[in-house]
């Protein structure tokens, strides 16, 4: 080999050696490069710095990312903060917006998820949600109250698809509660909704008939068990200045609100006439056949009985017009005004009603004695759903799962901050107790609770694993005991469950017209009375509203769910 050739080969080898060294210096700090073997006293050779160490940690975290910005696990959900719009049911007793609550702020900070909460008053929730859906002006998610998902399935993300991979708390709940999972599963086998609120045994009967025991004792009367005895008690309450304030006309013998509301629906008392009118107007008396309460014969007598109470001012004459706030204002009057009322639990409005007692369902003139309970599964089964407007449904699935992750998180969302809300730790081992010691004197308990935390509208669900979170305090003991007493009188309600989207949409469309009509019919009948001719006209109106089709649709659903 000549000298020139040897010189050329040497030059090429040298160039290859230099290129290899340069390539080694450019490798990632986590790789097995020769630079990692350089002495620590030579940083200029290794190229390391504190910033590089942070970058290495970030690179390790990035291995847990899905779709670029969302972590699969851990408290932090987003690498880079992003804002999502969530419409939330605003409790009428809450004195602030959802964004102002400490549990919300703490969760957002921990997860790096920014939520723009769209507070929708509960009284107009259904209407405003329907407007959003009809106008295709969707938020990223809805939270805290039920949404008609099945009628609009194409607008919602199948959030159950992400559970196994990124939502361990939700997965545990669905694996352990087969009935809940069944209710949440759509006919296509997917889950589009998660539950909110709680599976509280106290909710097995929502509406109850409460009465003032002090006024009963003052009147020298026993607890009424029939409609006639009830009227006799109410007349005494009306005529005898029961609160002793010198005003003989301010007592309200009997109060309720006809708002198709779970908590204080006047229609529950119609069970004494063999009929009840829950929000969907249907139920079963024999666990097989669906009945439409709006055309049952007993409704004619029941509405005229309520008209008598209204006309004699035994029933609050604001029943059909007052808002939730106006009802609370009456309850919080310095004098006790109400002798009896239908409510979930009356001291939610004011503590002076804490001693009220629950009456059994009244027996009517023909011996009827019915009531109605809560729907199963309990809670707002369709209370959290993510729309197709959301670019990252996984992020909001993880947000819900974060709010379900452990007992302390649930307590903070449902009871407020520890040591500031309605609970506190009693030792260093995690034992806690419910308490009202942090409620400012003179503050309404329900206002306090619904203001200091997300409460029943939180993006989570208290399922049976956390049954102990609903502390058996005296007021809940009373409610649960009363529920057990009343349940034997309760008709079978239509269960919660996902069903065929087209059939659900058709049924809900009929319900809208029926509900608008029935609400006006009930109010007009109670205020003005009801003649035989008007009743017959009502029956014809129900036929025109296709009530028979409506009942048949419910019957098909009821059969499928059993």
C-alpha positions as CSV (number, residue, x, y, z in Angstrom):
1,X,0.0,0.0,0.0
2,X,1.5,3.3,-1.0
3,X,2.0,6.2,1.3
4,X,-0.8,8.3,-0.2
5,X,-3.4,5.5,0.4
6,X,-2.3,5.0,4.0
7,X,-2.6,8.7,4.6
8,X,-6.1,8.7,3.1
9,X,-7.2,5.8,5.3
10,X,-5.8,7.4,8.4
11,X,-7.7,10.6,7.6
12,X,-11.0,8.7,7.2
13,X,-10.6,6.8,10.5
14,X,-9.9,10.0,12.3
15,X,-13.0,11.7,10.9
16,X,-15.1,8.7,11.9
17,X,-13.7,8.8,15.4
18,X,-14.5,12.5,15.8
19,X,-18.0,11.9,14.5
20,X,-18.6,9.1,17.0
21,X,-17.4,11.3,19.9
22,X,-19.7,14.2,18.8
23,X,-22.7,11.8,18.6
24,X,-22.0,10.5,22.1
25,X,-22.0,14.0,23.5
26,X,-25.4,14.7,21.9
27,X,-27.2,11.7,23.5
28,X,-30.0,12.0,26.1
29,X,-28.6,12.3,29.7
30,X,-30.5,9.1,30.6
31,X,-28.7,7.0,28.0
32,X,-25.5,4.9,28.4
33,X,-23.1,7.4,26.9
34,X,-19.4,7.9,27.7
35,X,-20.3,11.4,28.9
36,X,-22.0,9.9,32.0
37,X,-18.6,8.5,33.0
38,X,-16.9,11.8,33.1
39,X,-15.8,13.0,36.5
40,X,-18.2,15.3,38.3
41,X,-15.5,17.9,38.6
42,X,-15.8,18.5,34.9
43,X,-19.3,19.8,34.3
44,X,-18.2,21.4,31.0
45,X,-17.4,17.9,29.7
46,X,-20.6,16.3,31.0
47,X,-22.9,19.2,30.0
48,X,-25.1,18.7,33.2
49,X,-26.8,21.4,35.1
50,X,-29.6,21.7,37.7
51,X,-31.9,22.5,34.7
52,X,-30.8,19.3,33.0
53,X,-31.7,17.3,36.1
54,X,-35.2,18.8,36.1
55,X,-35.6,18.0,32.5
56,X,-34.6,14.4,33.1
57,X,-37.3,14.1,35.8
58,X,-39.9,15.7,33.4
59,X,-38.9,13.2,30.7
60,X,-39.5,10.4,33.2
61,X,-43.0,11.9,34.0
62,X,-43.7,12.3,30.3
63,X,-43.6,8.5,30.0
64,X,-47.0,8.5,31.9
65,X,-48.6,11.0,29.5
66,X,-51.4,10.1,27.1
67,X,-52.3,12.2,24.1
68,X,-49.5,14.7,24.9
69,X,-50.8,16.6,27.9
70,X,-52.8,14.2,30.2
71,X,-51.2,12.0,32.8
72,X,-52.5,8.4,33.2
73,X,-52.1,8.4,37.0
74,X,-51.0,10.5,39.9
75,X,-52.6,13.6,41.4
76,X,-51.5,15.9,38.6
77,X,-53.8,15.4,35.6
78,X,-52.5,17.9,33.1
79,X,-48.9,18.7,32.3
80,X,-49.9,22.1,31.0
81,X,-52.9,23.8,32.6
82,X,-56.1,23.9,30.4
83,X,-59.5,25.3,31.1
84,X,-62.7,23.3,30.7
85,X,-66.3,24.6,30.9
86,X,-68.6,22.6,33.2
87,X,-72.2,23.4,33.8
88,X,-73.1,22.7,37.4
89,X,-76.4,22.6,39.2
90,X,-76.4,25.5,41.6
91,X,-78.1,24.6,44.9
92,X,-80.6,27.3,45.9
93,X,-79.2,27.2,49.4
94,X,-75.6,27.9,48.3
95,X,-74.5,31.5,49.0
96,X,-71.6,31.4,46.6
97,X,-70.6,30.1,43.2
98,X,-69.0,26.7,42.6
99,X,-65.6,28.3,41.8
100,X,-65.5,29.9,45.2
101,X,-65.6,26.6,47.2
102,X,-62.4,25.5,48.8
103,X,-62.7,21.9,47.7
104,X,-62.9,23.1,44.1
105,X,-59.9,25.4,44.4
106,X,-57.8,22.7,46.1
107,X,-58.7,20.1,43.5
108,X,-57.9,22.4,40.6
109,X,-54.5,23.3,42.2
110,X,-53.6,19.6,42.7
111,X,-54.7,18.4,39.3
112,X,-53.6,21.4,37.2
113,X,-57.1,21.4,35.7
114,X,-58.8,24.7,35.5
115,X,-62.6,24.5,35.5
116,X,-64.8,27.4,34.4
117,X,-68.0,26.5,36.4
118,X,-71.2,27.6,34.7
119,X,-73.6,27.9,37.7
120,X,-77.2,27.1,36.6
121,X,-79.9,27.6,39.2
122,X,-81.6,24.3,40.1
123,X,-85.1,25.7,39.4
124,X,-84.1,26.3,35.7
125,X,-81.6,23.4,35.3
126,X,-83.7,21.3,33.0
127,X,-84.8,24.2,30.8
128,X,-81.3,25.7,30.4
129,X,-79.7,22.3,29.8
130,X,-82.2,21.6,27.1
131,X,-81.6,25.0,25.5
132,X,-77.8,24.2,25.4
133,X,-78.4,20.9,23.8
134,X,-80.9,22.1,21.3
135,X,-78.7,25.0,20.3
136,X,-75.6,22.8,20.2
137,X,-74.0,25.3,22.6
138,X,-72.5,22.6,24.8
139,X,-70.1,22.9,27.7
140,X,-67.4,20.3,28.2
141,X,-69.4,18.6,30.8
142,X,-72.5,18.7,33.0
143,X,-72.4,18.1,36.8
144,X,-74.7,17.7,39.7
145,X,-78.1,17.0,38.3
146,X,-79.5,14.6,35.7
147,X,-79.2,15.2,32.0
148,X,-81.3,13.6,29.3
149,X,-78.3,11.8,27.8
150,X,-80.2,8.9,26.1
151,X,-82.3,11.3,24.0
152,X,-79.1,12.9,22.8
153,X,-76.5,10.1,22.9
154,X,-74.5,11.4,19.9
155,X,-73.6,14.6,21.9
156,X,-72.0,12.7,24.8
157,X,-68.6,10.9,25.1
158,X,-68.6,7.2,26.2
159,X,-66.6,8.0,29.3
160,X,-66.8,4.4,30.6
161,X,-64.3,3.4,27.9
162,X,-61.5,5.2,29.9
163,X,-62.3,3.7,33.3
164,X,-60.1,0.6,33.2
165,X,-57.0,2.5,32.2
166,X,-57.2,5.8,34.1
167,X,-60.0,5.8,36.7
168,X,-59.2,3.2,39.5
169,X,-61.7,4.7,42.0
170,X,-64.6,4.5,39.4
171,X,-63.5,1.1,38.4
172,X,-63.7,-0.2,41.9
173,X,-67.2,1.3,42.4
174,X,-68.5,-0.2,39.2
175,X,-66.9,-3.6,39.9
176,X,-68.4,-3.8,43.4
177,X,-71.9,-2.4,42.6
178,X,-73.4,-4.4,39.8
179,X,-76.9,-2.7,40.1
180,X,-75.3,0.7,39.7
181,X,-73.2,-0.4,36.7
182,X,-76.3,-1.9,35.1
183,X,-78.3,1.3,35.5
184,X,-75.4,3.4,34.0
185,X,-74.9,1.1,31.0
186,X,-76.6,2.1,27.7
187,X,-78.1,-0.5,25.3
188,X,-74.9,-0.3,23.2
189,X,-72.9,-1.6,26.2
190,X,-71.2,1.7,26.9
191,X,-71.3,4.1,29.9
192,X,-71.9,7.7,29.1
193,X,-72.7,9.0,32.7
194,X,-71.3,8.7,36.2
195,X,-73.5,9.2,39.3
196,X,-73.4,12.1,41.7
197,X,-74.8,12.7,45.2
198,X,-75.0,9.6,47.4
199,X,-76.6,6.3,48.0
200,X,-78.1,7.6,51.3
201,X,-80.6,5.3,53.0
202,X,-82.4,8.4,54.2
203,X,-83.3,9.1,50.5
204,X,-85.3,5.8,50.2
205,X,-88.3,8.1,50.9
206,X,-87.7,11.7,49.9
207,X,-91.0,13.5,50.7
208,X,-92.3,13.1,54.2
209,X,-95.2,14.6,56.1
210,X,-93.9,16.4,59.2
211,X,-95.8,17.9,62.1
212,X,-95.1,20.2,65.0
213,X,-95.4,18.1,68.2
214,X,-95.5,21.1,70.4
215,X,-98.6,22.5,68.7
216,X,-100.2,19.0,68.8
217,X,-99.6,18.9,72.6
218,X,-100.9,22.4,73.0
219,X,-104.0,21.4,71.1
220,X,-104.5,18.3,73.2
221,X,-104.7,16.2,70.1
222,X,-103.1,12.9,68.9
223,X,-101.1,12.4,65.8
224,X,-103.6,12.3,62.9
225,X,-103.9,9.1,61.0
226,X,-106.7,9.8,58.6
227,X,-107.5,12.7,56.3
228,X,-110.4,13.7,58.5
229,X,-108.3,13.8,61.6
230,X,-105.6,15.8,59.7
231,X,-108.2,18.4,58.7
232,X,-109.4,18.7,62.3
233,X,-105.8,19.3,63.5
234,X,-105.1,21.9,60.7
235,X,-108.3,23.9,61.6
236,X,-107.2,24.0,65.2
237,X,-103.7,25.2,64.2
238,X,-105.3,27.9,62.0
239,X,-107.7,29.3,64.7
240,X,-105.7,29.3,67.9
241,X,-102.6,31.5,67.5
242,X,-100.4,28.5,68.0
243,X,-97.1,30.5,68.0
244,X,-98.5,32.9,70.6
245,X,-97.3,36.1,68.9
246,X,-100.7,37.8,69.0
247,X,-101.3,37.5,65.3
248,X,-104.1,34.9,64.7
249,X,-103.6,34.8,61.0
250,X,-99.9,34.2,60.4
251,X,-99.9,30.4,61.1
252,X,-99.6,28.1,58.1
253,X,-101.3,24.9,59.1
254,X,-100.0,22.9,56.1
255,X,-97.3,23.8,53.6
256,X,-95.8,22.1,50.5
257,X,-94.6,23.2,47.1
258,X,-95.9,21.7,43.9
259,X,-92.7,21.8,41.9
260,X,-92.2,18.2,40.9
261,X,-89.4,18.4,43.4
262,X,-88.0,15.4,45.2
263,X,-88.0,17.2,48.6
264,X,-91.4,18.8,49.0
265,X,-94.0,17.7,46.5
266,X,-97.6,18.3,47.5
267,X,-98.8,15.4,45.3
268,X,-97.4,12.9,47.7
269,X,-100.3,13.4,50.1
270,X,-102.7,12.3,47.4
271,X,-101.8,8.7,48.3
272,X,-104.7,8.9,50.8
273,X,-107.0,8.9,47.7
274,X,-105.3,5.9,46.0
275,X,-103.1,7.9,43.6
276,X,-99.6,9.5,43.6
277,X,-98.0,11.9,41.1
278,X,-94.2,11.6,41.0
279,X,-92.3,13.6,38.5
280,X,-92.9,11.2,35.6
281,X,-96.5,10.5,36.8
282,X,-96.1,6.7,36.5
283,X,-95.6,3.9,39.0
284,X,-96.7,0.3,39.6
285,X,-99.0,-1.0,42.3
286,X,-98.3,-4.7,41.7
287,X,-94.7,-4.6,40.5
288,X,-95.8,-5.6,37.1
289,X,-98.3,-3.1,35.5
290,X,-97.4,0.6,34.9
291,X,-100.1,3.1,36.1
292,X,-100.5,6.7,35.0
293,X,-101.5,8.6,38.1
294,X,-102.9,11.6,36.2
295,X,-106.1,9.7,35.2
296,X,-106.7,7.5,38.2
297,X,-110.2,8.0,39.7
298,X,-109.0,8.9,43.1
299,X,-107.3,12.0,41.7
300,X,-110.7,13.7,41.2
301,X,-111.5,13.4,45.0
302,X,-107.9,14.1,46.0
303,X,-107.7,17.4,44.1
304,X,-111.0,18.6,45.5
305,X,-109.9,17.7,49.0
306,X,-106.8,19.8,48.5
307,X,-109.0,22.6,47.1
308,X,-110.9,22.5,50.3
309,X,-107.7,22.9,52.3
310,X,-106.6,25.8,50.0
311,X,-110.0,27.6,50.2
312,X,-110.0,27.3,54.0
313,X,-106.4,28.6,54.2
314,X,-105.3,25.3,55.8
315,X,-102.9,24.8,52.8
316,X,-100.4,27.6,52.2
317,X,-101.9,29.7,49.4
318,X,-98.4,30.3,48.0
319,X,-98.0,26.6,47.2
320,X,-98.0,27.0,43.5
321,X,-96.1,30.3,43.2
322,X,-93.4,30.5,45.9
323,X,-89.7,29.8,45.1
324,X,-87.4,27.7,47.2
325,X,-85.9,30.9,48.7
326,X,-89.4,32.2,49.6
327,X,-90.2,29.0,51.3
328,X,-87.0,29.1,53.3
329,X,-87.7,32.8,54.3
330,X,-91.0,31.7,55.8
331,X,-89.3,28.9,57.7
332,X,-86.7,31.3,59.0
333,X,-89.3,33.8,60.3
334,X,-88.6,34.6,64.0
335,X,-91.9,32.9,64.9
336,X,-92.7,29.3,64.0
337,X,-95.3,29.5,61.2
338,X,-95.8,26.0,59.9
339,X,-97.8,23.4,61.8
340,X,-97.1,20.7,59.2
341,X,-95.3,20.4,55.9
342,X,-94.0,18.0,53.3
343,X,-90.2,18.2,53.1
344,X,-87.1,16.1,53.0
345,X,-86.2,17.1,56.6
346,X,-87.5,20.5,57.9
347,X,-84.5,21.5,60.0
348,X,-82.7,21.9,56.7
349,X,-84.6,25.2,56.5
350,X,-84.2,26.2,60.1
351,X,-83.0,24.5,63.3
352,X,-86.3,25.3,65.1
353,X,-88.0,22.6,63.1
354,X,-85.6,19.9,64.4
355,X,-88.2,18.4,66.8
356,X,-90.9,17.9,64.1
357,X,-92.2,14.3,63.9
358,X,-93.0,12.2,60.8
359,X,-96.6,11.1,60.3
360,X,-97.4,7.8,58.6
361,X,-99.2,8.2,55.3
362,X,-102.7,9.3,56.0
363,X,-105.6,6.9,55.4
364,X,-108.3,8.3,53.1
365,X,-112.1,8.1,53.0
366,X,-112.0,4.8,51.2
367,X,-109.1,3.3,53.2
368,X,-106.4,4.1,50.7
369,X,-103.0,4.7,52.2
370,X,-100.2,5.2,49.6
371,X,-97.0,7.1,49.3
372,X,-94.0,7.1,47.0
373,X,-90.2,6.7,47.6
374,X,-87.0,7.5,45.8
375,X,-85.9,5.9,42.6
376,X,-83.4,3.1,42.6
377,X,-80.4,3.2,42.4
378,X,-80.4,6.2,44.7
379,X,-78.6,9.4,43.9
380,X,-78.4,11.4,40.7
381,X,-77.5,8.4,38.5
382,X,-77.0,10.5,35.4
383,X,-75.3,13.4,37.2
384,X,-71.9,13.7,35.5
385,X,-71.4,13.5,31.8
386,X,-68.9,14.7,29.3
387,X,-70.0,16.1,25.9
388,X,-68.5,15.7,22.5
389,X,-67.5,19.4,22.7
390,X,-64.7,18.4,25.1
391,X,-61.4,17.8,23.3
392,X,-60.0,15.8,26.2
393,X,-62.7,13.6,27.8
394,X,-60.0,11.6,29.6
395,X,-59.0,14.8,31.6
396,X,-62.6,15.2,32.9
397,X,-62.9,11.4,33.6
398,X,-59.7,11.7,35.7
399,X,-61.0,14.8,37.4
400,X,-64.1,12.9,38.5
401,X,-62.0,10.0,39.6
402,X,-59.7,12.3,41.6
403,X,-62.8,13.5,43.5
404,X,-63.6,9.9,44.3
405,X,-60.1,8.8,45.3
406,X,-60.3,8.5,49.1
407,X,-62.4,9.2,52.2
408,X,-60.8,12.5,53.0
409,X,-61.4,13.9,49.5
410,X,-65.1,12.8,49.6
411,X,-65.4,14.4,53.1
412,X,-64.0,17.7,51.8
413,X,-66.4,17.8,48.8
414,X,-69.4,16.6,50.8
415,X,-68.8,18.2,54.2
416,X,-66.4,21.0,53.7
417,X,-62.8,21.6,54.9
418,X,-61.7,19.6,57.9
419,X,-61.9,21.8,61.0
420,X,-63.9,24.4,59.1
421,X,-66.9,22.5,57.7
422,X,-69.0,19.8,59.3
423,X,-66.3,17.3,60.3
424,X,-63.0,17.0,62.1
425,X,-60.3,14.4,62.8
426,X,-60.4,13.1,66.4
427,X,-56.9,11.5,66.4
428,X,-53.8,11.0,64.4
429,X,-55.0,7.7,63.0
430,X,-57.6,9.2,60.6
431,X,-60.6,8.8,62.8
432,X,-63.1,11.6,62.4
433,X,-66.5,12.8,63.5
434,X,-69.3,14.9,62.2
435,X,-69.7,18.2,64.1
436,X,-71.5,21.5,63.9
437,X,-69.1,23.4,66.1
438,X,-67.7,25.3,63.2
439,X,-71.2,26.6,62.1
440,X,-71.4,30.3,63.0
441,X,-74.1,31.0,65.5
442,X,-77.3,32.0,63.9
443,X,-76.3,30.5,60.5
444,X,-78.8,28.2,58.7
445,X,-77.2,24.7,58.7
446,X,-78.2,23.9,55.1
447,X,-77.0,27.3,53.9
448,X,-73.7,26.7,55.6
449,X,-73.2,23.2,54.2
450,X,-74.3,24.0,50.7
451,X,-72.0,27.1,50.6
452,X,-68.8,25.7,52.2
453,X,-68.6,22.6,49.9
454,X,-69.9,21.1,46.7
455,X,-72.3,18.9,48.7
456,X,-74.9,17.0,46.6
457,X,-73.7,18.6,43.4
458,X,-70.1,17.5,43.7
459,X,-68.4,15.5,40.8
460,X,-68.4,12.3,42.8
461,X,-70.7,9.7,44.4
462,X,-70.8,8.3,47.9
463,X,-71.3,4.6,47.2
464,X,-71.7,1.7,49.7
465,X,-67.9,1.5,50.4
466,X,-68.2,4.9,52.0
467,X,-71.6,4.4,53.7
468,X,-70.1,5.5,57.0
469,X,-69.6,9.0,55.6
470,X,-73.3,9.6,56.2
471,X,-73.0,9.7,60.0
472,X,-76.0,8.3,61.9
473,X,-76.6,11.5,63.8
474,X,-80.0,12.0,65.4
475,X,-81.6,13.8,62.5
476,X,-80.6,11.1,60.0
477,X,-81.6,8.4,62.4
478,X,-85.1,9.9,62.5
479,X,-85.3,10.1,58.7
480,X,-84.1,6.6,58.2
481,X,-86.4,5.2,60.9
482,X,-89.3,7.0,59.3
483,X,-88.3,5.8,55.8
484,X,-88.4,2.2,57.1
485,X,-91.9,2.8,58.5
486,X,-93.2,4.4,55.3
487,X,-91.7,2.1,52.7
488,X,-94.4,-0.6,53.0
489,X,-96.9,2.0,51.8
490,X,-94.8,3.1,48.9
491,X,-95.7,2.3,45.3
492,X,-93.0,0.9,43.0
493,X,-91.3,3.7,41.2
494,X,-89.8,3.5,37.7
495,X,-86.2,2.5,38.1
496,X,-83.2,4.5,36.8
497,X,-81.5,3.1,33.8
498,X,-80.2,3.7,30.3
499,X,-82.5,2.6,27.5
500,X,-82.9,2.7,23.7
501,X,-82.1,6.3,22.7
502,X,-84.8,6.8,20.1
503,X,-87.5,5.3,22.4
504,X,-86.2,7.4,25.4
505,X,-86.3,10.5,23.3
506,X,-89.9,9.8,22.1
507,X,-91.0,9.1,25.7
508,X,-89.3,12.3,27.0
509,X,-91.0,14.3,24.3
510,X,-94.4,13.1,25.4
511,X,-93.5,13.7,29.0
512,X,-92.7,17.4,28.3
513,X,-96.2,18.1,27.0
514,X,-97.8,15.9,29.6
515,X,-95.9,17.6,32.4
516,X,-96.7,21.1,31.2
517,X,-100.3,20.2,31.1
518,X,-100.5,18.3,34.4
519,X,-98.7,21.1,36.3
520,X,-101.3,23.6,35.2
521,X,-104.2,21.2,35.7
522,X,-103.2,20.4,39.3
523,X,-102.7,24.0,40.2
524,X,-106.0,25.2,38.7
525,X,-107.9,22.3,40.3
526,X,-106.6,23.0,43.8
527,X,-107.1,26.7,43.5
528,X,-110.5,26.7,41.8
529,X,-111.9,23.2,42.5
530,X,-112.8,20.6,39.9
531,X,-116.2,19.7,38.5
532,X,-117.3,16.4,36.9
533,X,-117.4,18.2,33.5
534,X,-113.9,19.5,33.9
535,X,-112.7,16.1,35.0
536,X,-114.2,14.5,31.9
537,X,-112.5,17.2,29.8
538,X,-109.3,16.4,31.5
539,X,-109.5,12.7,30.6
540,X,-110.0,13.7,26.9
541,X,-107.0,16.1,27.1
542,X,-104.9,13.2,28.4
543,X,-106.0,11.1,25.4
544,X,-105.0,13.9,23.0
545,X,-101.6,14.1,24.8
546,X,-101.1,10.4,23.9
547,X,-100.9,9.2,27.5
548,X,-101.7,5.6,26.4
549,X,-98.5,5.6,24.2
550,X,-96.5,7.2,27.1
551,X,-97.6,4.5,29.5
552,X,-96.8,1.8,26.9
553,X,-93.3,3.2,26.5
554,X,-92.8,3.1,30.3
555,X,-94.2,-0.4,30.5
556,X,-91.6,-1.6,27.9
557,X,-88.8,0.1,29.8
558,X,-90.1,-1.3,33.2
559,X,-90.2,-4.8,31.8
560,X,-86.7,-4.5,30.3
561,X,-85.2,-3.2,33.6
562,X,-86.7,-5.9,35.8
